[in-house]
Amino acid sequence: MHKIFEGEDTTVSRWIQSRRLEACRRDLLHREAANRTIVAVARRWGFTSAAHFSRVFRAAYGMSPQRVARHPQT
């Protein structure tokens, strides 16, 4: 895997984390996810620390997971 990413502007780890964050964001935006806590969504996609998830989510999307969950149109 690392060989594949040698010419890319990212690492395998960052690419995987990006995909996991996208899945979390999708779940938080989805109306059916309203019954799930943010921590449950994060854990579903492999984030075991709520604090870490919140930091990397905010860094990726410029807003907290709470804001996305409360205001999916933003």
C-alpha positions as a Markdown table, in Angstrom:
| # | Residue | x | y | z |
|---|---|---|---|---|
| 1 | Met | 0.0 | 0.0 | 0.0 |
| 2 | His | 2.7 | 2.4 | 0.9 |
| 3 | Lys | 4.3 | 2.0 | -2.6 |
| 4 | Ile | 1.0 | 2.9 | -4.2 |
| 5 | Phe | 0.9 | 6.2 | -2.3 |
| 6 | Glu | 4.5 | 7.2 | -2.9 |
| 7 | Gly | 3.6 | 9.6 | -5.7 |
| 8 | Glu | 0.5 | 10.9 | -4.0 |
| 9 | Asp | 0.1 | 14.0 | -1.8 |
| 10 | Thr | -1.0 | 11.9 | 1.2 |
| 11 | Thr | -0.1 | 8.8 | 3.1 |
| 12 | Val | -2.0 | 5.5 | 3.5 |
| 13 | Ser | -3.0 | 6.4 | 7.0 |
| 14 | Arg | -4.3 | 9.9 | 6.1 |
| 15 | Trp | -6.2 | 8.5 | 3.2 |
| 16 | Ile | -7.9 | 5.9 | 5.4 |
| 17 | Gln | -8.7 | 8.4 | 8.0 |
| 18 | Ser | -10.1 | 10.7 | 5.4 |
| 19 | Arg | -12.5 | 8.0 | 4.2 |
| 20 | Arg | -13.5 | 7.2 | 7.7 |
| 21 | Leu | -14.2 | 10.9 | 8.4 |
| 22 | Glu | -16.3 | 11.1 | 5.2 |
| 23 | Ala | -18.4 | 8.1 | 6.4 |
| 24 | Cys | -18.9 | 9.8 | 9.8 |
| 25 | Arg | -20.0 | 13.0 | 8.2 |
| 26 | Arg | -22.4 | 11.2 | 5.9 |
| 27 | Asp | -23.9 | 9.4 | 8.9 |
| 28 | Leu | -24.2 | 12.6 | 10.9 |
| 29 | Leu | -26.0 | 14.3 | 8.0 |
| 30 | His | -28.3 | 11.4 | 7.4 |
| 31 | Arg | -31.7 | 11.7 | 9.1 |
| 32 | Glu | -31.8 | 8.1 | 10.4 |
| 33 | Ala | -28.5 | 8.8 | 12.3 |
| 34 | Ala | -30.4 | 11.2 | 14.5 |
| 35 | Asn | -31.0 | 8.4 | 16.9 |
| 36 | Arg | -27.3 | 7.6 | 17.2 |
| 37 | Thr | -25.0 | 9.6 | 19.4 |
| 38 | Ile | -22.0 | 11.3 | 17.8 |
| 39 | Val | -19.7 | 8.9 | 19.8 |
| 40 | Ala | -21.6 | 5.9 | 18.4 |
| 41 | Val | -21.1 | 7.2 | 14.9 |
| 42 | Ala | -17.4 | 7.8 | 15.5 |
| 43 | Arg | -17.0 | 4.3 | 17.0 |
| 44 | Arg | -18.8 | 2.7 | 14.1 |
| 45 | Trp | -16.1 | 4.0 | 11.8 |
| 46 | Gly | -13.2 | 3.1 | 14.1 |
| 47 | Phe | -12.6 | 6.2 | 16.1 |
| 48 | Thr | -12.1 | 5.1 | 19.7 |
| 49 | Ser | -11.4 | 8.5 | 21.3 |
| 50 | Ala | -14.2 | 11.1 | 21.2 |
| 51 | Ala | -11.7 | 13.9 | 21.7 |
| 52 | His | -9.5 | 12.8 | 18.9 |
| 53 | Phe | -12.5 | 12.3 | 16.6 |
| 54 | Ser | -13.7 | 15.8 | 17.4 |
| 55 | Arg | -10.3 | 17.3 | 16.6 |
| 56 | Val | -9.7 | 15.6 | 13.3 |
| 57 | Phe | -13.3 | 16.2 | 12.2 |
| 58 | Arg | -13.1 | 19.9 | 12.9 |
| 59 | Ala | -9.7 | 20.0 | 11.1 |
| 60 | Ala | -11.2 | 18.3 | 8.1 |
| 61 | Tyr | -14.5 | 20.1 | 7.8 |
| 62 | Gly | -14.0 | 23.4 | 9.7 |
| 63 | Met | -16.9 | 22.7 | 12.1 |
| 64 | Ser | -17.6 | 20.4 | 15.0 |
| 65 | Pro | -19.4 | 17.0 | 14.5 |
| 66 | Gln | -22.0 | 18.4 | 16.9 |
| 67 | Arg | -22.8 | 21.3 | 14.5 |
| 68 | Val | -23.0 | 19.0 | 11.5 |
| 69 | Ala | -25.4 | 16.7 | 13.5 |
| 70 | Arg | -27.6 | 19.6 | 14.6 |
| 71 | His | -27.6 | 21.6 | 11.4 |
| 72 | Pro | -27.1 | 19.2 | 8.5 |
| 73 | Gln | -27.7 | 22.0 | 5.9 |
| 74 | Thr | -24.6 | 23.9 | 7.0 |
